[in-house]
């Protein structure tokens, strides 16, 4: 059996600080607001809290453009607020991990401002600069957000490389001086009591833009191994890397004991996408199951798996794979059990546990996300209809995940005492909110709470955490079914992924239902019905 770690039984909760809880009435979530809600997270059963960037930033990309890694964005509070949050979380048995954005920084960062002063400045080599070719960019590499990857600096005539916004220049990991400044920063936060890192687009740090290699470059793993040795390795911390381009070999190398504890891979969340997230294809349920089975088998006896539906970059899962019109509650619970019953560490993104849904964006003024705004403008220039583009953004845009947390049915959902919120509030907060679900034993929130506590402790904990995964009925067009087995004990998850009744599959004669999203269970699975069976 694999070596057991403290985070194996954990459920990670992700907070987008701008949208979680506003403590001072300015309409923007903050660190004090997170502290205010620690009891809620403790009651939910959370033991690891991942907080998206809270550093000083111009917020071109909502905090993922950092201008000072060791200072707090004043909108979110002060260093004293952060220190109090770490301390109060620790008292409740909650470990805080921070978002490490190490592939790029803000163009307002001191390093880049120094780099702009000239080619001989020592900080010039903290970034990637190239001369143009024939009056054009060095090559035709593209960046995210509908942009080119090279930006010309008129003063020097050279181009700098960026894989995201123009204001987010990529860091040059080939420069050891830059790398060690990052390591010093990481150790600063470890000294503050941070218990680990979620590493933003970590697969990009080994880039070689001259050879048009962006992800999984030849120096990627040596860089991560060095970072691990210099910062977190051997300190019983928790690390997870974001890897959109992860393949099985790369993923196992990340988790070989010398680098990270686990990585995010998103194969199950791109099966209905074409050339980009707004190019929406028909949902392929059987492909989804095969994808999950593949990754569960890869991590059957090596490494560890990150179980994720929602995050700050993704539209709400209940709006994507569920049914918010007829079976909102049932489908949200079904999605929860389907994921949390697998082997790995589950992640819950703020609001997922109450079934928060996508937003219907009606005009550009409601948008904040650079990706959606650039997509809208670029496609309008091609002659596409704005209403249709807004429909696509309402289905897949990142702002869906960033509308403020829905705490209660009062004005602005109890998120703020102020009159306005930094991003529009989803109108359905009057019915979908924490207060409405906290004391309702049939709520989505209580269902999540049950799942999280079952994994954390109790009769089925060891089986849920360490049991072998086996997929059943893989080619069935309606049912998602698998078993978890350990030492003669067995759990079986059966989920109906549709809005029609289907015949319930057979399970063991000794198996009994220990959790379901319906009070009565018969020989048929009701729409979006999910069941957890146990033979122990």
N, C-alpha and C positions, 0 to 999 in steps of 0.2 A: 504493500500500500504506500502511496506517496506520502512524503513528509507533510505533517499537518501544520498549518499556519493559522495565526490568530484571525486573519481576514477571510478564511475559508467559510466560516459560519456567518459572516457579515452580510448586510445589505447596504449598499452605498446609496446615499441620497445626494442628488446634484442640485445645487442652488445657483440660480442666475441672479446675483445680488441686486441688480437694478430692478428686478421684478418680484422679489420675494416678499419683503415687508418694509414699509417706510415708517421710520420711527419719529420723524420730525416734521411731517406734513408738507414736504416740498414736492411730493409726487414721485420721488425716486427712492427705490429700495436702498437699504444701507446695512452696514455691519451691525449696528445696534438693533436693527430690526431682526436680523438673523438670531442674535442673542435672545431677543424677546421670544422667539419661537422655538428655542431649544427644548423646552418641556414637551412641546408637540412632537418634535422629532424623536425624543426619547420614548415617549408613549407609543409612537409608531413602531419602535424597535430598532431604529437606525443606530449603527455603531461607527459608521464612517461617513463623514460629510465632505463632499467635494464642492468647493466654491470656485466658480468661474472668476476670471481676473478682477481683482479689486485694486490694482496698482494705478499709479498716476498715468493718465492717458488722454489724448485728444478725442478718443472714442470715434475714430473714423470707422472702425470695425468693432464697435461696442466693447472696447477694452482689450481686444486682442492686438492692439497696436500700443505697446507699452513704452512710455517715455521715461519711466524711472521704476526699476524692478524692486527697489527697496524703500518705496514711499507709497502711501495710500492715496487713492483718488479722493480728493476732498468731498466729492459728492457722496462718497460712501462712509466718510468719517475720518478718524485719525489712527495713528499707530496704537494709541492707548485703547481705542475701540477694538482693534484687532487682537491685541494682547488679552483684553477682557473676554472676547469671544473664544479664544483658544483655551483660556483658563476655565470658563464656565462650561464649555463643551466637555473638557476633560473630567470635570466633576460629575458629569452625567454619563460617563463612559463612551463619549463620542470623540473619535479621532478626526482631526481636520486634515484634509489633503488639499493642496493648492494647485491651480492651473499653471503649469510651467510652459511659457511661450518662448521656446528657445530657437525656433527656426528664423524668426524675424523680430523686429522691434518697430517702434514708431520713427518716422523721419524727424520727430521732435526730440528724440533721445539725444543726450549729450554726445554719444559716440558718433552719431550720424551728422550732427551739427558740426562737430570737429572735422569729420571726413570731408564735408563740403568746402572746407577752407583751402584745400589743395592736395595735389597728388603726393606731396611729401609729408603730409600730416600723418603721425603714427596711427591714427584711427582710420585712415583711409582703407587699410587692409582688414578692418573689421567687417567690411562689406565686399561685395563682388562687383568689380568695375571692369569694363571692357571698352575698347575703342570700337567705333562703328565700322561698317563695311559699305563702301560705295555710297556714303551719305545716309545710310540706313542703320537700323539696329544690328547688333552682332549676329543674330539669327532670328528665326521666326517663332521661337517658343512663346506659348500663350500662358497667361496667368488666369487665376480665378476671376470671377465678377465681370466676365466679358471684356477682359483687358489683355493688352500685350504685356510680355514679361520684362521688357527693358524700358527704362525711362531715361531720357537724356538730361544730363546736367549741363545747362547752357554755359555756365561759367568755365568748366573744364573741357567741355565737348565730349566727355565720356558718358557712357551709359551705366546705370546700376541695375542690378537684377532684383526682381520682386515677384514672388509667386502669388501674392494676394493684391491688396490695394497698392496704388502708387506710393501711398504714404506708409507702406509697410516694407521697407527694404530688407532683403534677406541677409542674415548674418553669415559671415564667412567662417565656417567651421574648420577650414584648413589652417586657420591662424591660431596657434596655441595660446597666444596672449588673450584673444577674445574668449576662447573656451574656458580658460581658468578664471576669467572675470565672472563668467556665468556660474562656474562651480562655487566661487566665493559667495555669490548671491544665494545659491541654493543652501549652502551651509549656514548663511545668516538666518534663513527662515527655519531651518532645522533647529538652530539654536533658540528660536522663538517658540518652539514647541510644535511645529508642523510635523505631522506623522507620515508624510509622503507626498507624491506628486502625480497628477494626471498630466501627461506630456502631449501637448498640442502638436499635431502633424509631425510627430517625431521622425517618421519615415523619410522626411524631406531634408534632414540636416546633412546627409551625405551626398547632396546634389553635385552634379558636374554639368553645369549649363553649356559648356563648350561642346560636350558630347551629347547634349540634349537629354541628359539623365536628370530627372527630378526626384523621383522616389526610389528607394532601395539602391542608392549609389554604392560604389565599391568600398567606401570608408565608413558607411553607416554603422556597422556593428563595432568596429574598433573605437569609434567616437563614443558610442553608448557604453561600451565596457569601461572606457576611461572615465566617463562621467560617473558611472556607478562606483568605481573604486575611490574616486575623489570625494564623493558626497554620501550616498545613502547605503551602500552595500555593507552588510554586517551590522546594521543599526536597528534591525527589526522594523523597518518602515515599509510602506506599501506604495507600489508604483504601477501605473498602467499607462500604456502608450496608445495614442490615436493613430490607426494605420488603415487608411481607406484602400490601400493597394496591397494588403497583406495576402501572401499565398501561404500554403501550409509549411513549406520549408523555412521561409522567412519568419513565420510566426513562432515556430518551435525554436528557432535560433534566438529570438527575443527572450524566450522564457526558459533558457537553458541554465539558469542559476547564476549567470555572470552579468545579466543585463536587467530585465524587468520582471515583475511578477506576472503580468498578463498584458494583453493588448486588446483593443477594440478592433474587430473587423466587422464589416457592414454588408457582407454578401446578401444577407437575408433582407436587407432594406434597399437594395438596388435592383431586385429582380423584375420590377415593373417600371424601370427607367430605360430610356433610350440613350441618346447622346448626352443628355443632362437631366437633372431632376425635374425640369419642367416639360420634358418630352415623355409623357406618361403612356406606358404600354398596358395591355390587359394583365390583370393579376394572375399569376401562375401558381396555384396552391401546391401542386405536386412538386414543383421546383423549389418552393419555399421549404417543404419538408425534407427534400433531398439535401438542401443546403445545410439545414440544421443538423441532419444526421451526419453529414460529412465532417462538420466541425466538432461535433460531439465525439466522433470516433478519433479524430486527430488528437484530441485532448483526453482520450480515455485513460491513459496511464503516464502521460508526460505533460508538463506545463499546466496551465489553468486557463479557464474560459471566462470571458466577460459576457454576461447575459444582459442585453440591452434592447429596449424598444424605442424609448424617447431620449432626446437630449436637446441642447440649445440650438443645434443646427438642423433639426428634423421637425417635420410637421407632426402633429399629434397622432399617435398610433391608433387610437380608437376611431378617429376620423378617416384613417387610411385603410386599416384592415378590419375595422368593426362596422357597426351600423348605428349611427347616431340618431337616425330618424325613428326607428321602431324598437330597437333592442340595445339602446345605449348602455344601460346598466349591465345587462347580460353579456354583451360582447366585450365590455371593458374587463369584467371579471374573467371571462374566458381567456382573453389575451394574457392576463396576469398569471393565471395558473399554468397555461401552456408554457410560458417562459420560466417562471420561478420553479417549476418542477424539474427543470433540466439540471445538469451538472455544471457548476460554475458559480461565480459571484454575481448576484443580480444587482442592477442599477435602477433606481427610481428617480425620474426627473420631476422636479417640483410641479405639482398639479396632476401628474399621471395617476397618483393614488386616489384622486377624487373624480377621475374621468374627465378632466378638462379637454375641450375639443378645439378644433380649428376655428378660425375667425373668417367671416365673410367680408373681405376687404372690397370696398365699393369705389375707392378712389386713391390716387397716389398719395394724398396728404395723410392717409392712415398708415403708410409704410414708413419704416425706419431703416430696415436692413439694406445695406449697400448691394448685396447680391440681387435682391428682388428689384430694387430701383434701377440698377444698371441693366438687368434683364428686360424690364419694362421699356426703358428708353431705347435700348438697342433693337428690340423687336418692333417697336413702333416705327422706327426709322425704315424698317424693311416693309412697312405697310400693313402690319398685323393689327387687328382690332384691339383697342385698349380694354374693352369689357372682357374679351376672351382671355387676354393676358392676366387681368386681375383674377379671373376665375382660376387660372392655373396657379397663380401665387397663393390664392386662398386654399388650394389643395396641397401645395408643397413648399411654400415660402417659409423662411426661418422665423419671421415675425409671429407665426402661429404659436411657437414655443415660448415667445417672449412677452406675450400679453400678461399683465400683472396677475399674481396668485390670487385666487378667489377664496377669501377667508369666511365671508358671511354675506348676507343679503342687504346690508346697509349700503349707503352711497359709496361707490368705488370699491365695493366688495370687501370693505374693511382693510384694504391694502394701505390706504393712507387716510389721514384726517383732513388732508388738503382737498381743494376743489377739483384739481386736475391730476392726471397721471401721465407719466412721460410717454407711454404708448397707450393706444386706445384699449379700453377694457372690453372684454368679450361680454356682450349683453346678456348671455345666459348665466351670468354669475348669480342671478337672483334665485336660480334653482340648483345650480351646480356650485357648491361651496362647502368648506370644511364644517361650518356650524350645522348645516343641514344633514351632514353625514356622520358626525362624530358619535352621536348617541343612537343611531339607527343600526341595529344589528344586521340589517339586510343591505347596507350601503356598500359601495365600492371601497370606500376608505376602510371599513371594518374587515372587508375581504382581504385587502392588502395587509392590514395589520396581522391577521391570522397567518397569512403566508410567511410574512417576515419572522414572526415569532416561532413558527413551526421549524423554519430553517435554523434559527438561532439556538433553540433549546427544545427539550421535550422528547417525546417518544420517537418521533420520525426524523429528528435532526441529523443524526449520523447517516441515515439512509438517503435523505435529500442532498446532503453535502457530498458524500463519497460513493454512493451507489453507482453501479454500472448502468449506462444508458443503452437501451436497445429500442430502435424504431420498429413499430408494427404498422401494418396496413399502409405502407408508404405510397402505394399507387391509388389509394381510395380518394375520390374527388371531394369528399365532405369531411372525413374524420382525421384528426391529428391524434395519434395514439402512440405512447411509448411506455416502457417500464424502467424502473430503477431497482436494481437488485444488489443485495449485500448480505452474505452469510446466511442464505436461505430465506431472507425476508424480501418482500417485494412491495413496491408502490407502482400503481398504474395510473397514468393520466390519459383521459379520453375527452376530446373536445370536438364539438360540432362547429365547423367554421362557416355555417350558413344560416339563412333565415327560414329554413324549412326543416320539418322533423325528418329524422333518419333513424333507421333501426340501430339500437345500441349494440355494439360488438360484445362478444362473449369475453368474460374475464375468468379468473380462477374461481372454483367453487367456494373457496374459503375467503375470497376477497369481499370486503364490505366498503361502502362509501364513507369516507371520513371528511370529505369537503366537497361541496357543490354550490353552484350559483342558482339552483332551484331547490325549493323546499321539498318537493316530491319528485322522485325519480322512478321511472318505469322502464318498460322494454323498448321505448323509443327515446332518442335524444331530442329534446325540444330545441327551438332556435337558439344557437350559440350556447347550448348547454355544455358545461364542463364538469367533470367529475374526477376526484382523486380517490382511488381505491387502495386499500391496504390489506395484506394477508397476515398482519401482525398487530 
